[in-house]
Amino acid sequence: MQVGQPSSGAPRGTIEAIAAASRESVMGYTPSVGLEVLRERISRQYAERYGVEVDPDRVVITLGASGAMILALIGCFDEGQRVGLPQPFYYGYRYTMSTLGIECVRFDTSVENHFQPTISDIEAIDGGIDGLIIASPSNPTGSMISPSEFQELAVYCEEKEIRLISDEIYHGIVFDDEVAEVTGVAFSNEAIAINSFSKYYSMAGWRLGWMVVPEYMVESISNLAHNLYLCPPAPAQVGALHALDCREELDSHVARYRKNRDILLNRLPDMGFDRFVAPHGAFYLYCHVNHLCEDSVDFCIRMLEETGVLVAPGSDFCPESGKHFVRFSYAGAPEDIEEALDRIESWQR
Ligand SMILES: Cc1ncc(COP(=O)(O)O)c(C=O)c1O
């Protein structure tokens, strides 16, 4: 229950398309921004899912969301500029920024605000910021920002010339329709949206994602991509094109994640893991454990050694408060989740 990776593979339509394409095509280099047909299909998806017009020219196919984040950070910020990262956060961002010489300005969010940043959080940052990363649904909390709060934040960022980067990698994995899924590019022409085939599309190892950038940035992002890695992988792009039409199969995985989440919501409180906010999406549950241990790293190691079950210590997601939290990932099969909980339950007794 540690890794945030679907236990299912790529959709059947994808596998079949790739088998056929590999017999018929040499699968050579593609344009550095990706295949035109895939960019057009993704643009159509913005119209269908969010009701937002996105010119296909603004869609750049990347090496996963990770690759998109690298391009966005290099493309938008100079060395020494400051990018805000609401805590708890996906740990990769922090290290990408430090590698690029960008200052990562971490700031706390609160349970009351569903672990999402607010305008007052940003105004309280000493020295201000040049950019802001937001993820909804979030890793590690699975929480979401409401459409109205997101809009206010996006408009505020545009006014203050803070570049908003919206990581939408968990879009599609949303439960209960309680909070609507919205894209950052609906609210600001200066925002960048990042997405990926790794999570909803169940294609983590295919290393494909995309970003939507303002039109004036397309050429420089394309040049960067070309010089850094030439182009995203051709076979993955062919597969991804078909994955976008496999909604029924992919939604069945979301039903599985919802079932897994409900198993956790039902069983964890009786096992002492009773301090959490029920996740709206993604496949994570972030639980406060300071009544169970001093330090969640030690706790996770001990639980692994004594039960064979691993969960992620919160310090991966926030160096300070993280020692009081653990993250359960429930991307696996319901039987495995039940088995893991059975073992933790006997261990707790
Ligand atoms: C919030 C978030 N962003 C980005 C990534 C990286 O995803 P990708 O596999 O598309 O590079 C992850 C991976 O877990 C993630 O949780």
The ligand as a Tripos MOL2 file, in Angstrom:
@<TRIPOS>MOLECULE
LIG
   16    16     1     0     0
SMALL
NO_CHARGES

@<TRIPOS>ATOM
      1 C1          0.8250   14.5510   -7.9250 C.3       1 LIG1
      2 C2          1.7470   13.8320   -8.8600 C.ar      1 LIG1
      3 N1          2.2880   14.5160   -9.8770 N.ar      1 LIG1
      4 C3          3.1360   13.9200  -10.7300 C.ar      1 LIG1
      5 C4          3.4860   12.5920  -10.6030 C.ar      1 LIG1
      6 C5          4.4280   11.9700  -11.6080 C.3       1 LIG1
      7 O1          3.6680   11.2700  -12.5630 O.3       1 LIG1
      8 P1          4.1740   10.7020  -13.9590 P.3       1 LIG1
      9 O2          4.1770    9.2110  -13.8390 O.co2     1 LIG1
     10 O3          3.1420   11.1450  -14.9660 O.co2     1 LIG1
     11 O4          5.5000   11.2750  -14.2550 O.co2     1 LIG1
     12 C6          2.9420   11.8320   -9.5530 C.ar      1 LIG1
     13 C7          3.2910   10.4120   -9.3810 C.2       1 LIG1
     14 O5          2.8930    9.7350   -8.4680 O.2       1 LIG1
     15 C8          2.0450   12.4810   -8.6610 C.ar      1 LIG1
     16 O6          1.4810   11.8340   -7.6320 O.3       1 LIG1
@<TRIPOS>BOND
     1     1     2 1
     2     2     3 ar
     3     2    15 ar
     4     3     4 ar
     5     4     5 ar
     6     5     6 1
     7     5    12 ar
     8     6     7 1
     9     7     8 1
    10     8     9 2
    11     8    10 1
    12     8    11 1
    13    12    13 1
    14    12    15 ar
    15    13    14 2
    16    15    16 1
@<TRIPOS>SUBSTRUCTURE
     1 LIG1         1 GROUP 0 **** ****
